Structure formats: structure tokens, C-alpha cells
Amino acid sequence: MAKPLTDSEKRKQISVRGIAGLGDVAEVRKSFNRHLHFTLVKDRNVATPRDYFFALAHTVRDHLVGRWIRTQQHYYERDPKRIYYLSLEFYMGRTLQNTMVNLGLQNACDEAIYQLGLDLEELEEIEEDAGLGNGGLGRLAACFLDSMATLGLAAYGYGIRYEFGIFNQKIVNGWQVEEADDWLRYGNPWEKARPEYMLPVHFYGRVKHTPDGVKWLDTQVVLAMPYDTPVPGYRNNTVNTMRLWSAKAPNDFKLHDFNVGGYIEAVLDRNLAENISRVLYPNDNFFEGKELRLKQEYFVVAATLQDIIRRFKSSKFGCRDPVRTCFETFPDKVAIQLNDTHPALAIPELMRILVDVEKVDWDKAWEITKKTCAYTNHTVLPEALERWPVSMFESLLPRHLEIIYAINQRHLDHVAALFPGDVDRLRRMSVIEEGDCKRINMAHLCVIGSHAVNGVARIHSEIVKQSVFKDFYELEPEKFQNKTNGITPRRWLLLCNPGLADTIVEKIGEGFLTDLSQLKKLLPLVDDEALIRDVAKVKQENKLKFSAFLEKEYKVKINPSSMFDVHVKRIHEYKRQLLNCLHIITLYNRIKKDPAKAFVPRTVMIGGKAAPGYHMAKMIIKLVTSIGSVVNHDPVVGDKLKVIFLENYRVSLAEKVIPAADLSQQISTAGTEASGTGNMKFMLNGALTIGTMDGANVEMAEEAGAENLFIFGMRVEDVEALDRKGYNAREYYDRLPELKQAVDQISSGFFSPKEPDCFRDVVNMLLNHDRFKVFADYEAYVACQAQVDQLYQNPREWTKKVIRNIACSGKFSSDRTITEYARDIWGVEPSDLQIPPPNLPRD
């Protein structure tokens, strides 16, 4: 029998990794050795694996800078409309492999590193994830940056350079423990500090109305230091910029206050200013009204808007007006996209600059602001909506509060004129919520101050129009749009699943990598025996590789021929990890009841982080690990069922587990998951979906045919009907014996023998106040899972369904999403124009 290929030899056979020309390989080796030499000359004489990683990162970075400079020069000369994507989160993950993929350098680097006696994959594993995001919203921003660069848009991502990103999750005795994510500890080879563009941001102070305009006085100043990270498009020589701001105290900070001899204290107090960019708030779909968070939101917005206006004014074809007040053309040159309400202060801040600083009259300024800004809504959960206390604004941002009041007054006057005497409508539509604590509704501010408002999947955009912003939709229906989310096929297919990418290339060429709709060409080949065999073989190799990883990292041995049933996402009641738990317990009880019966072996993997303050989410993790410790050590169960909690789920772990999954769990209560994007990643990577008709699942079923997904449970209409009737969990508990048994086991301490009432809060919630109606979908879910088992026993039919799913996943490319934003919201056209590479002369 032939010796199996090493990973390195296997990778060399994969055509999509770029041709490793001898010249390229020699150049990479030479550059690598040069970087390594200078690193070691400075510090030590023995190289560590980390030295090798940095030498390679700097080698690859060298290939970016020429293209980066040339791209920015190209924009300066042609002065296209610029797109500014404002987000408090950019969940980037690792950069090295993505840069090699997009520059077509992967095979050259692999070969060069191999010739030097090193392994590329080992070096890639040294890189820290840039975890500057919580989940879907932050990862969407990262996919969008990749697509905007690939589509040749003059786009900029603007956010905060958090010193500490999303916490690292450790599991200790089955409980989540958080650890600070010190991701910059060894330095970040991909960022470039730009102190020459440092800008002041003002807080606190007071407002003075004078004959020559409004003045914001006696403010405290924090400096915003930009760090630029290159964002390469896929093999088009475009390199855009992500600019992240870091907070710095001015050198006279607290030293001009009459503090005699308080010099040391004043210097120590610099930390107070610099805390603004210290840490990412770890909440997903939950609003926590902390002053530091509001400071972060204003900090990114104030720095970014100054930068946008500086670039607008200095552009080659910009303003010839010496007084610089010709802002009429601003919306023709600038589009600002607000990623959720977190950067909503861009609206009053732009008004402040136009009215107070640039002396534009109010109505003109408002027209400019509305034409420039657009808002993406990401959730309909009420606890996630940002509602800031007016008292916090009075102290922190007094001028912005005045501007918001003025915006609201004009808005309410308009509504009152259209609906005379309808005071309840005025109350519902106001930006200011009256009550014991007056609050500012940031979503209302965004809707009023934007020319376009979009949801992130068709069903979500309908809910936005019919419930959340119903009154606003009646006022301006033309403002509301849908932009179904997407994922970048570069990271989420080519990078994470090269075996599958190559199998597809062999059949249909590589055009699908920049036009994912071309995957449709696989549909006629769904009965092609060679394709069926290759797709199944790639999946099995990915499962073996992931099994080896789990064994190495977590010392867990799993059966690689079992069904890999994967449920990875943030832990939240609405995502219903508890429904999965009930199914696992049900399977366990069925095995125990009839151990001799044939059973489809499963390895259930659940992973995700819980917000540190979210008690129920932490209990859910403890329940999963507790079920695992019972199930995995029961000799009667053996290899038939294993339950694994995937610790510290993050982008780099997603890249490993998704290509290995057989079954993707997308089981939120209908009407709660705005879109989901993990669902799309699994579909593209050859897993089948079990899911509710929620978020983008609806469109996935429409694209592939509902019969090619495992759809179950209540639809939005059923949930609404059940709400009207009144959801009674006990009804299901009493009627369904297997459900009752599972709940009683959780309740009695069967899974927590040392602490019998460990899960009483969970059981009490499920029985008495479960907003997400877990029991109502239990019966349909368990029945649907039985259909999954049945199909899995017929590998050929399973794989044919897999191929149909892959072939129909083209709609879910972020390239398609961004093309729609560009045409329908930003008013720009994507271009496939190749900027000439740095080694060729410019036109």
C-alpha cells in the first residue's frame, strides 16, 4: 500500500494555492532569511518558532506594502466616492494565511518554508486571533472588508484597537472561566501606527450659545492614535485600509489643573483617558448602559468623522472654496454605513461639525447628514436595543444632547403635521423615551438620520418593517431595504477547506471564488460518481484531521466515522442550546433503554462563549459539560454517543471545525435570529442543516429546496399565535414522556450528583418563564433528528444532498451582499479593474 501523503505534499497538489514558481520560492526564502537574521542580530542567536512566524509574516507583509501604497495613490488620483464602514467590532481572526491566499503566495511560501525544514501549518498556529468582536456582527464586518477590497471599492473600515479583545474561555470543573486576551503581547506584524494622523476627541465640558454660533467649552481631551491594517482583495492588487483608533492621553493631561505637586498622580491618571480603548465589551445581543461604553462609541465616531472630513477636503478634486464650506458634494464623495446603532453618534456628530464648526445652516446640514448615513439593524431582541440615559449625555456630551433634542423636535413636528392629534404615535416615534429615567433610543435616531435602513435577511427585514419600526415604515416605506448577509468564500472555503475547493475547481474551474453563483454548475453533476466519492473523501479527511486536533489539544478521543453534529455560536437562550441538550439526553435515554438496538453513532459538539454577566448562559455551558461527563463515561453508551464542549470557540477554531461538520444546528426560535452567518459557512463546507425557519435559513431552504435541509418547528406565525394563546410549558412536559424524563433528570441531579439542585434555575426557567419556547419545538426537533439519522445511514444519498447544498450556496457570498449595498445604498459600482502590481509601471 502506498505511503500516505504528508500534509505538506498534499498541500502542494492543491492548485488553488497558487503556482510555486522557482523564482517566487527563492525570493521568499531570501526575504525570510533576511528578516530572521535582523530579528536575531537584534535579540538572540537561537531562533524560536515565534521568530520563524514573525520572519514569515514580515516576508508576506513586504508583498503587501507596494500594492497598498499604489491602491491608496490610485484612490487619491481618481477620487472615487469612498465607503466608510463604522463598527465597534471587527472580528478578523488570523491574518497570515488570508494574506497569502489573497496574494496567491500560499504555495510559494509553503515550498520555501518546507525547504528550510519548517512546517507552514505549525507557524500559522503561532499567530494570535485578532478577536476584536463578539460574534456575527464583528465577523460580518471582517467578511465585508474582504469583499469590498475584492470588488475594488474605495472602502475603509473604522473601529477601535482594543488592547484586550474577546476573553479567552477556559473550562474549569465544567464552568466557564474568563481570561484576558492579551493579543498584542508579542506585537502585531500587520498594523502600522500613524502618529502623524493623531486627532483630539472631546468629552464633558459645557455649551455656550454666542452671537457667532455655539461653542463647546472646557472639555477634556483624549487623543485618538490611528493604527492601519492592510486589507487585500483576492488577486486584484487592491489593498484597502482598516483604521483602528487607540486612546492616548495628551502630554499635559491633568497637569494644567492647579494641582501643586500632584505631578506623579497626574501622570498615573493618564490611564483614565487611555482606558477608552482598553477592552471590548463582551456582550452579544445585549445592551449594558455603561459610561465607558458610551465613551468608546463617541471616541470612534469623533475620530473617524474628523478623518473623513480631512480626506474629503484634501482630495485632489475636492473643495476649491478657500472657506471650505462647500459641503453640498459631501454625500457624492462619502458614504457612512453604521453597523448597528453602536456608531449612531455619527449622526449628531456630523451635524455638530457641519453646523457649529463649518457654519452650514441646519436644514442643509440635515440633508447632507441623511444622504451620507445609512443604518444596518442587526437584532429585534428588545434587551439588545441601545437606550442611553439622558443624564449620561448631559454630563458626557452636552452639545450632542442639544442636537438630538433639536433633531427629535423637527421630526415630531413632521409626524404631528401628518397625523394630527395622534399623541400615542408621537410617543412611540420619539427619539426620547419619557419615564422615571429619560432615555435616548439610538435605533430611532438612526432611522431618522439615515437615507437607508436595512435588515440582514429577508424575514428579518420584514419583521423590522412590520413590528420594530412599523411607524417609521408607514412614514417612509422607501427607506427600508433588505440586504441578506453573506460570508467571504476566500476564508470560508479556499483557506479553511482547500481539499473541497480543489475538488470543485477540478469540476468547474476557479471562477466561483469571485462569483460564487457559479457553484450552480455543480447541480448537473449531482449524480457524478467521481464527485460523490471525492466530496465524501474530503469530508472524511477533514473529520480525521479534526479528530487528531481534538486528541492533541484536549486529550479527547472520538470516533471519526460517527456523525459530527455541530452547534457553535455564542451561548444565548434564544439560540436554544438547551433544545440540543434535551435531544442529547433523549438519545442517551434511548440507548440505555435498548442497548442492543442499532444506533447511528454521533459526536455532538457544542461550543461558544457566554457573556461574563449572563448567568443563564453560564449555566447552559455547565449543563453541556455535565451531560458530557455522564454520557462519555457510561460503558453502555460506548462509541454510540459522545458530547464535547469545544473550549474557546473563535475564528481560528471555526476554520477547523466547520469543514469537519456533518450536521449544522441552527435552531433559534423563529423570529429571533436576524440572519446568522455560521449557517452559511456550514452549507458551503458540506454539512447539512437542521434548523428552524428563521433568519437566513429561510433563504437557504429557498435556494437549495426545503427537502435538502432538515427544517422543523414553529414558523413566525405559529410563535405569534402561541403568544396570543399563552405559552404553557407544562402542557408539553405533561404530554411528552421523553421530554418529562429528560427534564426530571436535569432537575433531580442525575447530571450533577454532587450538587443535585445545580440546575434548578434552568429547569425553573424552562417550565415557568421561557421566552423562547424550547418545549414547544421539542417534539418536532426530535422527530426531525430521527430523519437525520435515517439519511446518514445512506452515505450516497447524504452526499448527494451535500452537493446540492454546496451548489446552491452561491447567494450567500458577501461579494453578492456588498454588490447590493454598493448599488442600492452607497451609489457606487463594483469594479473588476486590476490595479497593476508594484513591479509593473503605472498607466
N, C-alpha and C positions, 0 to 999 in steps of 0.2 A: 504494500500500500504506500502511495506517495506521502512523503513527509508534509504535514500541513504547513501552509504559508505563514510566515511571521506577519505580525501586524504591519510592519514596515513594507514587506514585499507585497502584501495585499493592497496597501495604500498606493503603491507605485502603479498598480494595474488600473487604478481608477482614473479614467480620462478627464473627468470634470475637475480634477485638482490642478489642471494646468500642465502644459508640457514642460518637463525639466530639461531645458536646453543646456548643453555643456557650458556655454558662456555664462548663463544665469547662475548655474551651480557654483562655478568658480568664483563669480563675483560675490555671491552670498557668503561663501567660505572666507574669502579675503576680508570682507566687511566685518563678518562675525569675529574673526581673529583680531582685527584691529580694535573693535570695541572691547573685546575681552582683555586685550593687552593693556589698554588705557585704564580699564577698571582696576586691574590687578596692580599695575605700576603705582596707582594712587594708594591702594589699600594693603594688599596682602600678596603672597606669592602662590597660594594654593586656591584654585577655583572651586567654589561650591556650586551645586545645581542652580541656586538662585543667581549666581554670577552668569551662568550659561543662559538662563532665561533672559536676564537683562541685556546680555550681549545680542541675543536673537531679537528681542523687542526693539532695540535701538537700530539693528540692521534693517528690520522691516519698516520702522519709522522713517529711516532715510529714504525709502522708496515713496513715502507719502508726501514729504515736505515740498518737493518740486511741484507736484500736482496741486498741492494745497495753495501754494503761492500763486500758481498760474490760474487756478479757478477763481480766487478772490480778485486777481487782476482783471480777469475776463468780466466779472460782475461789475467792477469799477468802471470799465470802459463801455460796456453795453448798457449799464444802468437799468436792469430789468426791475419789475415790481418784486419787492422782497417779502418773503413769508417769515413771520416771527411766531414760532410755536412756544408759547409760555406755559411752563408746567413746573409744579413744585416737586415733581418726581421724574427721574429718567433712570429706569431700571436696566442698565446697559449689560450687566454680566461681564464676561471676559472680552478682551479686545484683540489679542494676538491672532487667533485663528481666523476671526472675522475679517481682519485686515488682509491676511494672506489670501483668503478666499476671494475677496473683492478686488484685489490687485492681481489675481491669477498667479500668485507666488508659491502656492502650497507645495507643489511637487518639488520645485527648485529648493525650497527650504528643507523639506523632508530629506531629500537626497544629500544636500550639503551637511546637514546635521548628522545623518547616518554615516557619511564618510569620515566625520570627526569622532565617530564612536559613541554618539549620543542618540537618544530616542526622542523624537519630536513630541510625542504624546506626553512623555514624562515632564518635559519642560512646560508644556501647555498647562499641566496640572498645578504648577507652582503659582500661576497668576491668581491674584485675588479677584473675586467678582466685584464690579462696581455696583453695590447694592443700594443705589440711591432711590429706591422705590419700594412700595409695599406689595404690589401685585399687578393686576391687569392694567390699571391706569398708567402706571410708570413704565411697564413693559410695552404698552401700546405706543407711548411717546418714543421709545427706542426703535421700535419697528418703523414708525413713521419717519424718523430721521434717515434710516437706511433707504426707504422708498423715495423720499424727497431727493436724496442725493442721486439715486439710481435714475430718477426721472428728470434729472438736470434742472431742478428748481433751485432758485437762489434763496435757500431756506436756512434759518438759524434756529437752533434750539436754545432757549434761555431758561436757566434754573439756578439752583443753589448747590454749591460744592460743600455738601455735608461732610464734616470731619469724620462722623460716625454714621454709617448707613443703617439699613435694617439689621437688627440684632442677630447675632448667631444663636441658633437654637440648640441647646443641649437637652437630652432627655435623661433625667436623674430619678431613679426609682419610679419610672413611668410618668413623671411630671415634666412639663416644660420649664427649663431654666434659661434665662436670657444672659447673653454675654455681649459686651460692647464689640462692635465691628470696627476694629482699628485698621481699616483697609489701606490707609496711607502709610502705615508703619515703615515699609521698605521703600517708599517713594512710588510715584505713578509715572511710568515712562511715556504715557500717551498725552499728558497735559503740558501746556506751555503757559506759565504765568505771564500776564500782560500788565505790569505795574503802570505802564505809560497811559493806560486807559482807566485808571482808578477813578472812581466817582463818589461824591458825597451823597449820603441819604439822611434826611432829616426826620426827627421824631419829637413829640411833645411840643413845648412852646405855646404861643398864643397867637391869635389872629387880630390884625388891626386893619380897619377899613379907613382908607385915606382918600383924598380927592384924586390922587393919581393911582388908584387901584388898591387891591387887597395885598397886605403883607403878612407873611407867616414868620413871626419873630421869636427870638430867644429859644431856638430849637437845640436839641442835642444832635450832634453829627456822628454818624458811623460811616466809615469808608467802605466801598464795595470794590474788591480787587478781582478782576476777571481772570479766569483760567480757561484757556481754549483747548478743546479736544477735536482732532480731525475726524470727519465722518465721510468715509469713502463710498462712492457709488459703486455698483457692480460693473467693473471692467469698462468704465466710460471716462476714466481720468478726471471725473469730478470729485472734488473733496470739499465738502461743506464744513461748517463750524458749529460745535456745541459750546456755548459760552456759559460757564457756571461761576456765580459770584461767591466770594468768600468775604466775611466781615472782618474789618480791621479797625482798631481804634485809631483816631488821629493822634499825632505825637504830643499835642498839647492837651490830651484828654484829661479832664478834671484838674488840670494844673493851673488854669486861669481862675478857678474858684478861689475865694480868699483864704485858701487853706494854708495857713502858716505852718511850714514844717511837715505838712502832710504828703510830702513827695513820694515816699515809699508806698503809702496807702493808695495814692493816685495811680501810680504805675500798676499796682496789683489790680486796681479796679478796671484796667483795660479789658480784663476778662469779661466783664459785664457786657461790653459792647460786642466783643468777639464771640460770645455765646450764641449770637443770632444764627451763625452757620455751623454750630457745633453738631447738631444731631437731627436726624429725620424723625418726625413723629410717626410712631409705628402703628397707626390706626388705619384699617382698611374699611371703607364704608361706615365710618363713624366720626361724628364731629365732637371735638373736645375743645371748648372755648377758652383756651389758654392764651394769655397775653403774648408769650414768646412766639407762639404760632402766628398770631396776627402780625407781629413784627417781621417774621420770616416772609409772610405774604406781601407786606408792603415793601420790604427790602428788595426782593427780586423784581417787583414791578417798577419801583422808582429808579433802580439802577438801569434796568432794561430800557425803559422809556427814554431816559437821557441818551442812552447809546443809540437807540433807533433814530431819535431826532438829530443827533450829531451826524449820523451816517446819511440821513435824508438831506441835511443842509450842505454837507461837503461833497455830495455826489456831483460828478462831472457835469451832468445836465440839470443840476439842482437849481436852487434859487439864485437868480442874478440880483434880486432885490437886496440893497445894502442893509435894510432894516430887518430882513429875514422874517417877514410876516406873511409871505405868500404860501399859506398852508392849504390853499384850495386843491393843489395837486397831491397832497399827502395821501389820500386814500387810493390814488392811482399808482403810488410807489410803495405803499406799505399795507400789508395785511397782518392783523394780530389775531391769532387763534388762542382762545382761552381754554385750556384743558381742565374742565370742570370749573367750579366757582373759586378755586384757590387763588388764581390771579385776578379775581374780579376787580380789585382796586385799580387795575389798569384803566378802568373807565373813568372814575373820578380823578385819577392822577393825570390822565391825558387832558381832561377838562381843566384841571388846575394849571397845567403848563400852558395850554392854549390861551386861557382867559387871563390868568394872573401874570404870567411871565411874558407871553408873546402878544398880549393885548388884542387877541381876536375876540369879536363880540360873541356873546353867549350862544345865540341861535346858530351862528356859523360854526362855532366850536362843537356844538352838539351834533350838527350834521356831519362834520368831519369824523367825530368820535364814532358815531353809529356806523358810518360807511367803512371805517377801519376795522372795527372789532367784530368778532363772531364767537359764539359760545357753544361748547360741546357739553351736554348734560350726560353724566355717567351713572346716575342712580335715581331710583324713585323711593328708596327707603327713607322715611321721614327723619330717622335718627342720624342720617348722613348729611342732611342739608345744613349748610353753614348759616347760623343765625347769631350774629355778634351783638353783645350788649352795647347799647348806645353809650353807656357810661365809659366803656373802654375806649371808644372813639374820641369822646370829649377830651380825654386826657392825652391819648397817644397821637391822634390825627385830627386835631380840631378843625382844620380847614377842609379836610375831606368830608367831615360830618356836615358842615355847612353846604358843601357842593351836593352831597347826597340828598339833603333836605330840599335843595332847590330843584334837583332832577325830579324828585318824587312829587313836589308841588305841581310842576308843569305837567307831569304825567297824569296825576289825579284830576287836574283841571280838564285835561283832554278827555279822560274817561267820563267825567261828570257831564261834559257837554254832549257826549254820545248817549249816555244812559242817565238822564236827569232823574233825581230822586232815588236812585238805586244805591243807597248808602252801604248796603252789605257788600255789593260789588267793589266799592271803593276800599272797604276794609280788607277784602280778600286780595285785592291787587296792589295794595300799598307796599312800598319797599320797607316801611317802618311798621313793625308789629307792635301794637299797643298792648299793655298788660302790666302786671306788677313789675316786670323787668322789660323795658322797651328794647326791642331788638331790630337789627338790620338784616333783612332777608336778602342774602347775596345772590340767590338764584333770580329773584325778581329784578335786582339791579342789572344782572347780566342780560336778561331777556329784553329789558327796556333799552339798554345801551348797546345792543348788537343789531346788525342788519340780518344776521342768520343765526338760527338756533337749531342744533341737531341732536338727535338721539343716536345710539350706536348699533342698533339692529332694528329691523322693520317693526317688530312687535313692540319694542321699547319706545320707538318714535311715536307710535300710535297711542301708547299709554301716556306719554308726555303731552300729546295734544288733547286727549280725552279726559285726563284727570289732573295731573300735576300742574300744568299750565293752561288748563281749559279756558279760563277767562282771557288769557293773553292770546290764545289761538283764535278765539272769536273776534278779538280786536284786529289782529294782523296775521291772518292764516298764511300769507305768502312768505312769512319769515321762517316758518317751521319746515325742516327737512329731515331726511334720514341719510345717514352715512354708515352703512354696516361695517363694523371693524374688520381688520384683516391682519395678517402676520407676514413677516418677510420670509420668502422661500429660500433666501440665501442662508440665514442662520438656522431656520427651522426645517430644512430638508438637506441642502447641499452640505452644510457644515456638520449637522448633528447626525445625518444618516447618509453618508456617502455611498454605501452599498446600494440603497434603494435609488438614490439619484442616478447612479451609474446604470442600474437595470433599466430605468426609464429612458435614459439617454440612448441606450442600445436600440430601443424600440422606436423612439420618436424624435431623436436629436436633442440638442440642448436649448432650443428656443424657449421652452417652458420656464426657464429660470428667470426670464424677464417678461414673460407673458404667460402666466400660469394657466390661463384658459386653454392653452394648447394641450393640457393634460387630457382634455376630451378625446384626443386622438387615441387614447388607450381603450376607449369603450369598445371599438370593434374587435379588440384583442382579448376580451374578457374570457374567451374560451381557448385562447392560445396556450397549449400545454407547457411550452417553454417558459412563458411569462408566469403562469400559475406556479410552476416549480421554482423559478428564480425569486419571486416575491416571497413565497413561503420560506425559502432558504435564507434570504436576507433577514427575515424576521427571526428565524431560529438562531442565526449567528448573533443578532443583536441581543437576544434573550440570554444566550450563553455568556456573552461579554458582560452583560449587566449582572448576571448571577455571580460571575467571578469578582466583579467590583463589590457586590454586597458582602461576599465572603471575606474579601480582603479588608474592606473598610469597617464592616460591622460584625464580622465573625458569624454571620447567619448563613446557614446552608439551605438552599431552596431547590426545588425540583424544576429544572428548566423546561421540562415538557408539560408542566402544568399551565393552565390559563393564567396569564398575568393580567389581573383585574386591578386597574389603577385609578385612584381617586386623589389627585393632587391639586390643591388650591388653598387659599387662606382658609383657616378654620372659622366658620361662621354658622349660626343657627340656620340662616336662610339657604345655605349651600347644602344643608342636610346630610352632613357626615353621619348623623345619628340614624338616618334611614339605612345607610350602608351597614352600620353596626348591627341593626336589627336583622338585616339579611344574613350577616355572618353568623350571628347566634342561631338563627333558624337553620342554616346549613349544618352547623355544629350539632344541633339537636337531632337533625335528621340522620346524620352519620351515627350518632350514639344510639339512636333508636333501632337502626338496622345496619350494623357494621358490615354485613356481608353483601349488601346491595351495591351494584356498580355505581360509581360516582365519578363525575368529571372533576379531576383534581384542579384546585385553584390556589394561586398565591395572591392574596388580597393585599395591595399596598396602598396605604393611606399616608399622605404627607401634607404638611403645611404649617405655617406659623399662626399662633394666636396672639392677638394684641395683648400686651402685658397686663392691662387692666380689665380684660374681658373674662370674667370668672367662668361663665358657661363654656366658652371656647376652650379654656384650660381643662375644664372637667371632661370635655369631649376627648381631648388628647389622652387624658388619664384613662378614660374608658377604653379607647382603642388599644392602648398598651396593656391594660388589664385583661381584655379579651384575648389578646395575643399570648399573654403568659399562661393562660389556661389552655387555649386551643393548641398552641405549639408544643406543649409538653404532655399532651394526652396520647398515650400509646395507641389507643383505639383509633384515633384520627390518622396518625402516621403521616403519610405524604399527601393525603387527600385534601387537606386544608391547612394553609399557613397564613398568619396575619402579621404583616410587617409594618411598623410605623417608620416612614422614611424621614430621618432626622435632618433638620436644617435644609428643607426644600428651598431651592434658589435657582437662578437661571442655569448655572453650570450643572446642577443635578437634573433639571428638566431636560437638558440636552442629552443626558444619558438614559433617563427612564422612559421618555416618550417614544423613542424608536423601538423600545423593547416591549411596549404595551400591546396586549391583545384587545382588552376591553377598556373603554374610556367612560368614566362615570360623570355625568352632567345632570344632576338630579335635583336642582333647586326647585322650590315651589314656583309654579307658573306665575309669571308676572313680577318676579323679584330679581333675577339676574339680567342686568341690562343687555349684555351681549355674551360675555365670555369670549376668551381667545384661546385658552387651553384646548377647548373643544375642537378648534380648527387645526391646531398642531397635531393632535392625535389622529384626526381624519387624514391629514396629509401624510402621516407616517405609518399608515397601515393598521390602525386599530379600528374596531367597530365601536359605535357609541350606544350606550344605554342612557336614555335621557328623557326629560320632560319636554313639552312644547314650550320652551322658554328661551329668551334671548336669541342668539344666532342658531341654536338647534333647529328652530323652525325653518330657517332658510337652508340649513344643511340638509334637512329632510326633503325640502322642496327641490334642491339641486340633485340629490342622489336618488330620490324616490324614498318615501317613508318606509317602504318594505326593506330597504337596505340599512336602516337603523333600527334599534330596539326602542321604540317610542312607547311610553306608558304614562298613566296617571292623569290627573285633572288638567284641563285646559284653563286659561284665564277665566273664561265664562263660568266654569264649574267652581273655581275658587270663589268668585264673586257670589254665585248662588249659595254656596256653603256659608259665606259670611252673612248673607241676608237671613239664612235659616238659623245660623248659630252653629259653630263647630263644637261638637261634643266628643272629645277623645275617648271617653269611657265607653261610648256606643261601640267603637271598633274593638277596644280592649275586651269587652264582654263577648263580642260576636266571633272573634278570630282566636281560636285556641293557641295557634303557634305564636301569635303576637303576645298574647297574655303570658305564655310560658317565658318568652324572651324578656319581657318587661319585669316579670316576677323574679327572674334570675338576677337581673341588674339590681333590683330593689332589695333582694334578700341577702346580697353579699356573695353570691356564687362566684362572681369575678373579683371580689375583694374580700376574701375570707378573713384577713387580718383586720379589716375595717368595714364591717358589714353595712354601715349606713353611709359609706363613702359617696354613693351616687344618688342620695335621696333628693338632692336639688335637681338633678337631671330628670329623675322619674316624676317628681312633682311638677316640673315644667311641662313634660310631655303630656301628663294627664290633665293638668289644670290651666295652663296658660301658654300653649304652644301656638305662637302667631303663624308658624309655617306648616302646620297641619301634617306632621310626619305620619301619623297613623292613617290619615285619610288616603294616602298613596301606598301604604304598606302592601296590601293585598295585590294590587296591580303590579307593583315592583317585583315582588317575589315570583309572581306568575311570569313576568317578563324575563327575569333571570333564569327561569327554567327553560325558556325558549333559547336563551343564550347558550346554556349547557347543551341543548339538543343540537344546535347548529355546529358547536365546537367539535362535536363528535364526528362531523363530516368535513375533514380538513379542506377538501377540494371546493365544496360549496362555500365554506367560510372564506377561503382565499379569493374566490370569485367576487364575493360581496366586498372584500377589502379592495380589490382592484376597481370595482365600480365606485367606491367611496373616494379613492385617490383620484380617479378620472374626473370626478365631479367636484373636487375641492378648489378648482381654479378661481372661483368667485372670491375666495377668502384670502387672496393675496392683498397685502397692504398697498401694493402698487395700484390695484384697482380702487381701493378706498381713497388713496391720495389723489389719483386722477380725478375722482368725483369732487373732492374738496377743491382741487385746483380750478376746475371748470365751473362748479356751481356756487362756490363761496368766495374764493380768492380772485377769480377772474384772471387766471393765468393758464397757459397751455404747457403741458409737459413737453420736453424736447428730447429726442434721442441723438442730438448733436454730440459728437465726441469732441471734447476739448483735446487738442493734440498733446501727446505726452511730453514730459520735460526734455527728452532727448531730441525732439523734433523742433524745427523753427516754428514760430507762431505765424499765423496767416498774415 
